[in-house]
Amino acid sequence: MTTPWAGLVDDAALFPPGNAPLPEAVPAHHAHHAAWYAELVGPFVFPATRLGELPGVRDLKVSLTAPAGPDGLAEAVRAVTGADGLELAAIEAALPAGTSLSELTGVLAACLPPGAAGYVEVPRGANRSAVLDALAGTPYRAKFRTGGLTADAFPDEPELADAVAGCVRRDLPFKCTAGLHHAIRHTAPDTGFEHHGFLNVLLATDAALAGADPADLVAILAEREKDRVRDSVAALAANRLAAARRLFLSIGSCSVAEPVDDLVGLGLLTAPEPHGDR
């Protein structure tokens, strides 16, 4: 990892609230990978429910979401791996009610190609700890949903703090998706929803690695003073930042530009100087 932000943003342009049309999202993804911030951009997140739209798409590393869990997953994987110009970078599989984790991971083990990552979307509620226990020590990673189209889709600070701490205790890498495309905790002006900040999650991961108690993690996730968050991130030693990123892998964001712009605006990422006429 040559920058602490490498691979931070998985391009989920097709998903709400962005809902970019595929003919626009694919060229935009290629443009991101040709831009100065290309190292920050991860795979193109694609829903298994839209596999019929893949023919004709080229030159993509795809992270395939599987909301139905193991149902139809092997066929979806074959559709991606059998297409010219596509590479399966990851599978992000849900764990539907009534599906056992062993059933899901069995299908993942059977169909994941070498080098591809497997994520299990960890359900909210009482079953979360048991799922994290079962994922610990396996090749699979955790995925947490941190927002959505309704207020109740956003976990509060204690819930997210417990999820982060649970992964840290188990040395379990994780990603977050939905509602997390800005750097710092804030209230969305259009909906009034409380959004987590990805830098808050990073700092909470670092604090959990240092043995912070739950109340401290909650306070870090609740912090919305941008100078305080920025200064805390900037003060992290390189080894601590790398250790936090080893566990907090990425965010799935319908916008690549917003996380990049936030990091630049905070002075944590430097954009190249524009070349003017000489």
Sequence and secondary structure as in RCSB ss.txt:
>XXXX:A:sequence
MTTPWAGLVDDAALFPPGNAPLPEAVPAHHAHHAAWYAELVGPFVFPATRLGELPGVRDLKVSLTAPAGPDGLAE
AVRAVTGADGLELAAIEAALPAGTSLSELTGVLAACLPPGAAGYVEVPRGANRSAVLDALAGTPYRAKFRTGGLT
ADAFPDEPELADAVAGCVRRDLPFKCTAGLHHAIRHTAPDTGFEHHGFLNVLLATDAALAGADPADLVAILAERE
KDRVRDSVAALAANRLAAARRLFLSIGSCSVAEPVDDLVGLGLLTAPEPHGDR
>XXXX:A:secstr
  STTTT EEE TTSTTT   HHHHHHHHHHHHHSTTGGGEEEEEEEGGGGGG TT  SEEEEEEETTTTTTHHH
HHHHHHTSTTEEEEEEEE   TT  HHHHHHHHHHH  TT EEEEE  SSTTHHHHHHHHTTSS EEEEE   SS
GGGS  HHHHHHHHHHHHHHT  EEEESS  SSS EE TTT  EE  HHHHHHHHHHHHTT  HHHHHHHHH   
HHHHHHHHHTS HHHHHHHHHHEEEEEES SHHHHHHHHHTTSS         
